[in-house]
Amino acid sequence: MQKTLNLVNATAGKRLAAWLIDRIVPALAVGLATGITLPEVLETAGSAQDDALFTFWMALLGASVVSLAYTVWLWGWEATAGKTPGNLIMGIRTTSEDGMPAGWGAIFLRGLIIALSGLVPVVGSILMMISNIWDPHHQRQGWHDKVAHTLVVDVKAGRNPLTTGGLFGPSTFAPGGMLQPGQPGHPDTGTEAVPAGSRWPEFNAAVADGPITAVPGRPAAQPAPASTPAPAAPQNPVAAPPQPSQDAPARSGSSTGFQDGQVVMVGGAADPVDADPDREMGSTQLRSEVARPRAMKLTFDDGQVHTISGVVLVGRNPAGAAGETVDELIPFADMGRSVSKTHLHLTVDSSGVWVTDRNSTNGSALTPKGGERQRLEPGQPVLAAPGATVHFGDRHFTVAAA
């Protein structure tokens, strides 16, 4: 079972083991043909030896035909499904650089390079199969993979791109909190209560522009104290849902798993929440007297500087999902291809930048100012306060107030 939504590069050991397993059938065919017929050639003489020699060569020819047929079958299976007997046993798959079937040409070129490496007996082939060790980009590709533009991924430790929409997954990103039929809050289920904090909002969630009059599944509000101090902004990474609005939400005393001021319709209509007994301000205005999000400056490791103030996507060639509203796209050229097409989702608020890994291939991480590097889970927004460093693939940027 996969342990992460990210793709995981296959280790050198698994690649070598799979290649050795795939060589068993040809080795057995040649070995049996030789072992059965060669002794008779060595033990006979004269015309009897000629007959034995003929039998020996015919056996080798038969073994060669079996090996050739096996090789063609192996070629096609790996080209169209990324599978070989060794790949299946070791839990790995061979794909194109886009996470799709590699194709006949790429697998032929890849196999040809491996065969040529065999001109240096034993050592040459082994070095070729473990050459991804020397790839600085997360040991991603061996020398033969770089030439053939292929990847080898571990489908036991990570996602199988061949069955999940390629390198970037289905529809670029699938939030982990999407409701399924039969779950509370799903339109087909009705308006049963949804436990607080149990769902992440989708990226195209509706956002209230005015007073909030109804929040599905939320119990009636209780009278609040006259004055409640606002909590301080967290200094360490804190998981929270993304805020696509340009306005920063006000903090409230309850925790629902969503930022206050954001209404996410997860089911049908629901009874409106009872009004607060304190009606001096009339309808509750969560956005009143709240400053707009300040702009943040991102300084990338290649010297680029971007000032952002809304919703931003970062990647090799970023694009929003269907129906997603984005204020800015930051394409980031990465010759090592460690950066995914759409790698990060960024949202600015008054505390900093909320960073969400968009199911990237090589993952993302966050190092708070003076803190330790922490890996980001796909779909889980984490706050990058000013001074933090965000790592995406082999690249990174720092966050500062503009």
C-alpha positions as CSV (number, residue, x, y, z in Angstrom):
1,M,0.0,0.0,0.0
2,Q,1.3,3.4,-0.9
3,K,2.5,5.6,2.0
4,T,2.4,9.0,0.3
5,L,0.6,10.9,-2.4
6,N,3.9,11.9,-3.8
7,L,5.9,9.9,-6.4
8,V,8.9,8.1,-4.8
9,N,12.0,7.4,-6.8
10,A,13.0,3.7,-6.9
11,T,16.2,3.0,-5.0
12,A,19.3,1.8,-6.8
13,G,19.0,-1.6,-5.0
14,K,15.5,-2.2,-6.3
15,R,16.4,-1.2,-9.8
16,L,19.4,-3.6,-9.8
17,A,17.3,-6.4,-8.2
18,A,14.5,-6.0,-10.8
19,W,17.0,-6.1,-13.7
20,L,18.6,-9.3,-12.4
21,I,15.2,-10.9,-12.0
22,D,14.4,-10.1,-15.6
23,R,17.6,-11.8,-16.7
24,I,16.6,-15.1,-15.2
25,V,14.6,-16.5,-18.1
26,P,17.2,-16.0,-20.8
27,A,19.9,-17.3,-18.4
28,L,17.9,-20.4,-17.7
29,A,17.2,-21.0,-21.4
30,V,20.8,-20.8,-22.4
31,G,22.0,-22.6,-19.3
32,L,19.7,-25.6,-19.8
33,A,20.6,-25.8,-23.5
34,T,24.3,-25.8,-22.8
35,G,24.2,-28.0,-19.7
36,I,22.2,-30.7,-21.5
37,T,24.1,-30.9,-24.8
38,L,27.7,-29.7,-24.1
39,P,28.8,-32.7,-22.0
40,E,27.9,-35.1,-25.0
41,V,30.1,-32.9,-27.3
42,L,33.0,-33.2,-24.9
43,E,32.7,-36.9,-24.4
44,T,32.4,-38.1,-28.0
45,A,34.7,-38.1,-31.0
46,G,34.5,-38.5,-34.7
47,S,31.1,-38.7,-36.4
48,A,29.4,-39.1,-33.1
49,Q,30.9,-35.8,-31.9
50,D,29.6,-34.1,-35.1
51,D,26.1,-35.3,-34.3
52,A,26.5,-34.1,-30.7
53,L,27.8,-30.7,-31.9
54,F,24.8,-30.3,-34.2
55,T,22.5,-31.0,-31.3
56,F,24.4,-28.5,-29.2
57,W,24.0,-25.7,-31.8
58,M,20.3,-26.5,-32.3
59,A,19.8,-26.4,-28.6
60,L,21.5,-23.0,-28.4
61,L,19.4,-21.8,-31.3
62,G,16.2,-22.9,-29.5
63,A,17.4,-21.1,-26.4
64,S,18.1,-18.0,-28.4
65,V,14.6,-18.0,-30.0
66,V,13.1,-18.4,-26.5
67,S,15.2,-15.5,-25.2
68,L,14.3,-13.3,-28.2
69,A,10.6,-13.9,-27.8
70,Y,10.9,-13.2,-24.1
71,T,12.8,-10.0,-24.8
72,V,10.2,-8.7,-27.2
73,W,7.4,-9.5,-24.8
74,L,9.3,-7.8,-22.0
75,W,10.0,-4.8,-24.2
76,G,6.3,-4.4,-25.0
77,W,5.1,-4.9,-21.5
78,E,7.5,-2.3,-20.0
79,A,6.8,0.1,-22.9
80,T,3.0,0.1,-22.4
81,A,2.5,-0.7,-18.7
82,G,5.9,0.0,-17.1
83,K,6.0,-3.6,-15.8
84,T,8.4,-6.5,-16.0
85,P,8.6,-9.5,-13.8
86,G,11.3,-7.8,-11.8
87,N,9.4,-4.6,-11.6
88,L,6.3,-6.4,-10.3
89,I,8.3,-8.3,-7.6
90,M,10.2,-5.2,-6.5
91,G,7.2,-2.9,-6.6
92,I,8.5,-0.4,-9.2
93,R,7.4,0.9,-12.6
94,T,9.2,2.4,-15.6
95,T,7.5,5.6,-17.0
96,S,8.1,8.5,-19.2
97,E,9.2,11.8,-17.6
98,D,5.5,12.8,-17.6
99,G,4.5,9.7,-15.6
100,M,2.9,8.1,-18.6
101,P,3.8,4.8,-20.4
102,A,7.4,5.3,-21.7
103,G,6.7,3.9,-25.2
104,W,8.5,1.4,-27.4
105,G,11.2,3.8,-28.6
106,A,12.2,5.0,-25.1
107,I,12.4,1.4,-23.7
108,F,14.4,0.3,-26.8
109,L,16.9,3.1,-26.3
110,R,17.1,2.4,-22.6
111,G,17.7,-1.3,-23.1
112,L,20.3,-0.6,-25.9
113,I,22.3,1.6,-23.5
114,I,22.2,-1.1,-20.8
115,A,23.3,-3.7,-23.4
116,L,26.2,-1.5,-24.5
117,S,27.3,-1.1,-20.9
118,G,27.7,-4.9,-20.9
119,L,30.7,-4.6,-23.1
120,V,32.5,-4.2,-19.8
121,P,31.6,-7.6,-18.4
122,V,29.5,-7.6,-15.2
123,V,30.8,-4.3,-13.8
124,G,29.5,-2.2,-16.7
125,S,25.9,-3.3,-16.5
126,I,25.8,-3.1,-12.7
127,L,27.2,0.4,-12.7
128,M,24.6,1.4,-15.3
129,M,21.7,0.0,-13.3
130,I,22.8,1.8,-10.1
131,S,23.9,5.0,-11.8
132,N,20.9,7.0,-10.3
133,I,23.0,7.1,-7.1
134,W,25.1,9.9,-8.8
135,D,22.0,11.9,-9.9
136,P,22.0,15.0,-7.6
137,H,18.3,15.4,-8.1
138,H,17.0,13.0,-5.5
139,Q,18.7,10.1,-7.2
140,R,16.0,10.4,-9.8
141,Q,17.4,9.0,-13.0
142,G,20.2,6.7,-14.0
143,W,22.4,7.5,-17.0
144,H,20.2,5.4,-19.3
145,D,17.1,7.1,-17.9
146,K,18.5,10.5,-18.7
147,V,19.1,9.5,-22.3
148,A,15.8,7.8,-22.8
149,H,13.8,10.4,-20.7
150,T,12.4,7.8,-18.4
151,L,11.7,7.5,-14.7
152,V,11.6,4.5,-12.3
153,V,9.2,5.0,-9.4
154,D,8.4,2.9,-6.3
155,V,4.7,2.2,-6.3
156,K,4.8,0.5,-2.9
157,A,6.2,3.6,-1.2
158,G,4.4,6.2,-3.3
159,R,1.8,6.8,-5.9
160,N,1.6,4.9,-9.2
161,P,1.5,7.6,-11.9
162,L,0.4,5.1,-14.6
163,T,-2.9,4.6,-12.8
164,T,-3.4,8.0,-11.2
165,G,-3.2,10.5,-14.1
166,G,0.5,10.8,-14.7
167,L,3.2,12.8,-13.0
168,F,0.9,15.4,-11.5
169,G,-2.0,13.2,-10.6
170,P,-5.7,13.5,-11.6
171,S,-6.8,17.2,-12.2
172,T,-3.5,18.5,-10.9
173,F,-4.6,18.1,-7.3
174,A,-7.2,16.2,-5.2
175,P,-7.7,17.6,-1.7
176,G,-7.7,14.8,0.9
177,G,-10.9,16.2,2.5
178,M,-13.3,15.8,-0.4
179,L,-16.7,14.4,0.7
180,Q,-17.8,11.0,-0.6
181,P,-21.4,9.8,-1.0
182,G,-22.8,8.5,2.2
183,Q,-20.7,10.8,4.4
184,P,-22.3,13.6,6.5
185,G,-22.6,16.8,4.5
186,H,-22.5,15.3,1.0
187,P,-25.4,16.5,-1.1
188,D,-26.7,13.0,-1.6
189,T,-26.6,12.4,2.2
190,G,-28.4,15.4,3.5
191,T,-27.5,18.1,6.0
192,E,-26.2,16.0,8.9
193,A,-23.8,17.7,11.1
194,V,-20.2,17.7,10.0
195,P,-17.7,17.4,13.0
196,A,-15.7,20.6,13.5
197,G,-12.4,20.6,11.8
198,S,-13.0,17.3,10.0
199,R,-13.0,18.6,6.4
200,W,-10.5,20.6,4.4
201,P,-12.2,23.1,2.0
202,E,-11.9,22.5,-1.7
203,F,-9.9,25.0,-3.7
204,N,-12.9,26.4,-5.4
205,A,-14.9,26.8,-2.2
206,A,-17.4,29.7,-2.0
207,V,-16.2,32.6,0.1
208,A,-18.6,34.9,1.7
209,D,-18.2,38.6,0.8
210,G,-20.5,40.0,3.4
211,P,-22.1,39.1,6.7
212,I,-22.2,35.4,7.5
213,T,-25.8,34.3,8.2
214,A,-25.6,30.6,7.9
215,V,-22.8,28.0,8.4
216,P,-23.9,24.5,7.5
217,G,-23.6,21.9,10.2
218,R,-22.5,24.4,12.9
219,P,-24.3,24.5,16.3
220,A,-25.9,27.7,17.5
221,A,-23.5,30.3,18.7
222,Q,-23.0,30.9,22.4
223,P,-22.7,34.3,24.0
224,A,-19.1,35.4,23.9
225,P,-17.2,37.6,26.5
226,A,-17.1,41.3,25.7
227,S,-13.4,41.2,25.0
228,T,-11.3,38.3,23.9
229,P,-7.7,38.9,23.1
230,A,-6.7,37.7,19.7
231,P,-4.1,34.8,19.7
232,A,-0.6,35.6,18.6
233,A,0.5,34.5,15.1
234,P,2.2,31.1,15.3
235,Q,6.0,31.2,14.9
236,N,6.3,27.5,13.9
237,P,4.6,25.8,10.9
238,V,0.9,25.4,11.8
239,A,-1.4,23.4,9.6
240,A,-4.5,25.3,8.5
241,P,-6.8,25.4,5.4
242,P,-5.9,27.8,2.6
243,Q,-7.7,31.2,2.4
244,P,-8.3,32.1,-1.2
245,S,-9.9,35.5,-0.3
246,Q,-7.9,38.7,-0.5
247,D,-9.2,39.6,2.9
248,A,-7.6,38.2,6.1
249,P,-10.2,36.5,8.4
250,A,-10.8,37.5,11.9
251,R,-10.0,35.0,14.6
252,S,-12.8,33.6,16.7
253,G,-12.9,31.6,19.9
254,S,-14.0,28.3,18.2
255,S,-12.1,25.9,16.0
256,T,-13.9,24.3,13.1
257,G,-11.0,23.3,10.9
258,F,-11.7,26.3,8.6
259,Q,-10.6,29.9,9.0
260,D,-13.4,32.2,10.2
261,G,-15.0,34.3,7.5
262,Q,-14.9,31.4,4.9
263,V,-18.1,29.6,4.2
264,V,-17.7,26.2,2.6
265,M,-20.9,24.6,1.3
266,V,-20.5,20.9,1.9
267,G,-24.1,19.8,1.7
268,G,-27.6,21.1,1.1
269,A,-29.3,24.0,2.9
270,A,-29.0,24.1,6.6
271,D,-30.8,26.0,9.4
272,P,-29.2,29.4,10.0
273,V,-27.0,29.8,13.1
274,D,-28.7,31.7,15.9
275,A,-27.7,35.3,16.1
276,D,-25.4,36.4,18.9
277,P,-27.4,38.0,21.8
278,D,-25.1,41.1,21.6
279,R,-26.7,43.0,18.7
280,E,-25.1,46.3,19.2
281,M,-23.4,46.0,15.8
282,G,-26.4,44.5,14.1
283,S,-25.4,41.5,11.9
284,T,-22.1,39.9,12.7
285,Q,-19.5,41.5,10.5
286,L,-16.4,39.2,10.7
287,R,-14.5,41.3,8.2
288,S,-15.0,44.7,9.7
289,E,-11.9,46.5,11.1
290,V,-9.6,43.9,9.7
291,A,-6.7,45.0,7.6
292,R,-6.2,43.6,4.2
293,P,-3.4,41.0,3.9
294,R,0.0,42.7,3.7
295,A,2.1,41.8,0.7
296,M,4.9,39.3,1.1
297,K,8.2,39.2,-0.8
298,L,9.6,35.8,-2.0
299,T,13.3,35.7,-2.8
300,F,14.2,32.6,-4.9
301,D,17.5,30.9,-4.9
302,D,18.2,32.0,-8.5
303,G,17.9,35.7,-7.6
304,Q,14.2,36.2,-8.6
305,V,12.2,38.3,-6.3
306,H,8.4,38.3,-6.4
307,T,6.0,40.4,-4.3
308,I,2.7,38.6,-3.8
309,S,-0.5,39.5,-2.0
310,G,-3.1,37.0,-3.1
311,V,-3.3,33.4,-4.3
312,V,-0.3,32.2,-6.2
313,L,0.8,29.0,-7.9
314,V,4.5,28.1,-8.3
315,G,5.8,25.4,-10.5
316,R,7.6,24.5,-13.7
317,N,4.6,25.5,-15.8
318,P,1.8,26.2,-13.2
319,A,-1.9,26.0,-14.0
320,G,-4.9,26.1,-11.8
321,A,-7.4,23.3,-11.5
322,A,-10.8,23.6,-13.1
323,G,-12.8,26.4,-11.5
324,E,-9.8,27.6,-9.3
325,T,-9.2,31.3,-9.0
326,V,-5.6,32.3,-9.0
327,D,-4.1,35.8,-8.8
328,E,-0.6,35.1,-10.1
329,L,1.3,32.2,-11.7
330,I,5.1,32.0,-11.0
331,P,6.8,29.7,-13.6
332,F,10.1,28.5,-12.3
333,A,12.6,27.0,-14.8
334,D,14.3,24.0,-13.3
335,M,16.6,22.1,-15.6
336,G,16.9,19.2,-13.1
337,R,13.1,18.8,-13.4
338,S,12.9,18.4,-9.6
339,V,10.1,21.0,-9.7
340,S,6.6,19.7,-10.6
341,K,4.4,21.4,-13.2
342,T,2.2,22.9,-10.4
343,H,4.3,22.4,-7.3
344,L,3.0,24.9,-4.6
345,H,-0.2,26.8,-3.8
346,L,0.5,30.0,-1.8
347,T,-2.0,32.2,0.0
348,V,-1.0,35.4,1.7
349,D,-2.6,36.7,4.9
350,S,-1.5,39.0,7.7
351,S,0.5,36.3,9.4
352,G,2.6,35.3,6.4
353,V,2.2,32.9,3.5
354,W,0.2,29.7,3.7
355,V,2.0,27.0,1.7
356,T,0.4,23.9,0.3
357,D,2.2,21.2,-1.6
358,R,0.1,20.3,-4.7
359,N,0.9,16.6,-4.8
360,S,4.4,17.3,-6.2
361,T,6.8,14.6,-7.4
362,N,9.8,15.5,-5.2
363,G,7.9,17.0,-2.3
364,S,8.2,20.2,-0.4
365,A,9.5,21.3,3.0
366,L,9.5,24.3,5.3
367,T,12.3,25.6,7.6
368,P,11.0,28.3,10.1
369,K,13.4,31.0,11.0
370,G,15.8,29.5,13.6
371,G,13.9,26.1,13.4
372,E,14.3,22.7,11.8
373,R,13.3,21.6,8.4
374,Q,9.9,19.9,8.2
375,R,8.4,18.0,5.3
376,L,5.0,19.2,4.0
377,E,2.2,16.7,3.5
378,P,0.4,17.1,0.2
379,G,-2.8,19.1,0.6
380,Q,-2.0,20.3,4.1
381,P,-1.5,24.1,4.3
382,V,1.3,25.3,6.6
383,L,2.2,28.8,7.6
384,A,5.5,30.2,6.4
385,A,6.1,33.3,8.6
386,P,8.5,36.0,7.6
387,G,12.1,34.6,7.8
388,A,11.0,31.1,6.8
389,T,12.5,29.1,3.9
390,V,10.3,27.1,1.7
391,H,11.9,24.2,-0.2
392,F,10.3,22.8,-3.4
393,G,12.1,20.0,-5.1
394,D,15.8,21.0,-5.2
395,R,15.0,24.7,-5.1
396,H,13.9,27.1,-2.4
397,F,12.7,30.6,-1.6
398,T,12.6,32.8,1.5
399,V,9.7,34.7,2.8
400,A,9.9,38.3,4.0
401,A,7.4,41.2,4.5
402,A,7.3,43.4,1.5
